[in-house]
Amino acid sequence: MNLKKNLHWPIYFLFVLSCAKQTSPTGGPKDTIPPRLVNANPQNEAINFKGRSIELEFTEMVAANNPKEQLIITPSMGKDFEVKAKKNSIIVSFEKDFQDSTTYTFNFRDAVQDVTEKNPVRNLQLAISTGSYIDSLSIQGNVYDLLKGKEITEATVAIHPRNDTFNILKHPATYFTKTDKKGNFKIDHLRPDVYYIYAIDDKNRNLTADSRTEAYGFLKDSINLVEDTTRIEIGLIRLDARPLKLTSARPYNTYFNIRATKNLKTFSLKAIDTTLLLYSFGEDQANIKLYNTFADRDSLAVNLHAEDSIGNKLDTLLYAKISEREVTPEKFEIAFKSTSLLADKGSLKTVLTFTKPITEINFDSLYFQVDSATRIPFVKEDLVWEQMHNTLTITKTLDKALFAKPKTETTDPPQKPKKPEPTKKGNQNKTNQIYLGKGSFISVDGDTSKSTSQSTNPLRTEDLAMIIFQIKTTQKNFLVQLLDKNLNVLRQMVNKTKGQFEDLEAGDYMMRVVIDTNANNAWDPGNYLKRQEPERLFYYKDEKGSMTIPLKTNWEFELSPMLINY
């Protein structure tokens, strides 16, 4: 019986302590009530302030809790202040005068707490002005992980005037705040102006974006702040904004090794003459291996074109050499990356990875063994080689009759089973097996591949699942992408408002829509230095906010329409 389930899911996008040590009294019920502010000098929203200290008085004895991290002052005063606890009071003292005609805000967050149970004072904020009025405008919004679609806690959100030569990769933030546990933020007491806004997952707490190790994000358009602004959304992603350069280019082992300052998105090498070049990425995508196809000369002039993920390009001429020392070549190995066999469609696909480029293929040793009587050879047209990653994809259309289900027949009552005969070694029944015989592939170094094989189970329609989707958007260019749980793109459709992803094995999946602004059929991460935002991503979420789509065999998941307002 063929059972199919249609699941209709709604989708939503969505200090220095005082010398006298204060101790906690013992005994009695646990204190859960935080201290309350009873007096402040100066008072909140005081104007014409000329002092260098602030004193806050509370309903009970208090202590300072890591104040130079917890206390956020805007515009920033740096670390040139001292915080002391004295009985029921907190005193903040500054080494320098405040700027003239400026509104300052003090967000204490968890910097002040009682001495018994460490309960922090809630929502403790203070605003003062050194001028004749208090600036009153605000900007608020949310910060999230762009790729994972999840909120980011304790991210630094900052603004700077549009006409400022500010660079978030070089200059520390002056007007900033931190996000709460839900990724929300609010910057208060701002003057009318035109601002740029950005955010950093500031792990090293230096108020600048370290593009090599920290995620950051920004809005390319400025905010003309003439009234309170809400619903600002900033997605963060780690993008290495350093210039693209080469760090080394030298002979190594049996190849010429080229290394860049960071990972490359793509590259190509071309000899200035007609020499055929074989190359690939190395251990990572900042490393390129150019193999020896020019042994008859001392060096070879080659043009390198490389591009990183943010669009920085590098074009240079190199003189490649191969070491004359005797070396042991790196091992030549093959691995099966993935294999699938769709029985009802007669579709076979396998992806192989190699440790180095191949120069020859022996097709006599490449075949698919259906059973002991049926062997189907692979031919040149079935193979596609991807040079940069040393990957070979084999795709073959087979006769569906080879995988037909056996017909059910009426049989006599079962007899007592015969005792099975032992299987002779080397004569095991090999079915539905991809076979790569010894010497099937010869590498650029002249070594031959070992014999290897992989069996695969034919998958029928009832073994698979399907996702049905519908997109409602006014955008002209967008991508609908099916992802695995590690955010790898498995499949995508272009500008499809309705569709389905078929022949999916049971497991956890995700789906997202990419607003493909430049219509290049790929997601682009943007470039801060060119003020190019990452292309927007919208993830499916169920009614509980989960982005995971769990598929079981023989199921159809029909997702409710995905609404995109952008």
PyMOL commands that set and color helices and strands:
alter all, ss='L'
color gray80, all
select helices_A, chain A and resi 67-70+363-365+380-382+400-403+461-463+528-530
alter helices_A, ss='H'
color red, helices_A
select strands_A, chain A and resi 6-9+37-41+53-58+62-64+72-74+81-86+89-94+103-107+112-114+125-129+137-145+156-161+175-178+184-190+193-200+216-218+223-225+229-236+246-252+255-260+266-271+279-281+287-291+300-307+313-320+334-342+347-354+358-361+366-371+374-377+383-386+391-397+433-436+441-443+452-455+465-472+478-484+489-494+498-504+507-515+537-539+549-551+556-559+562-563
alter strands_A, ss='S'
color yellow, strands_A
deselect
rebuild
show_as cartoon
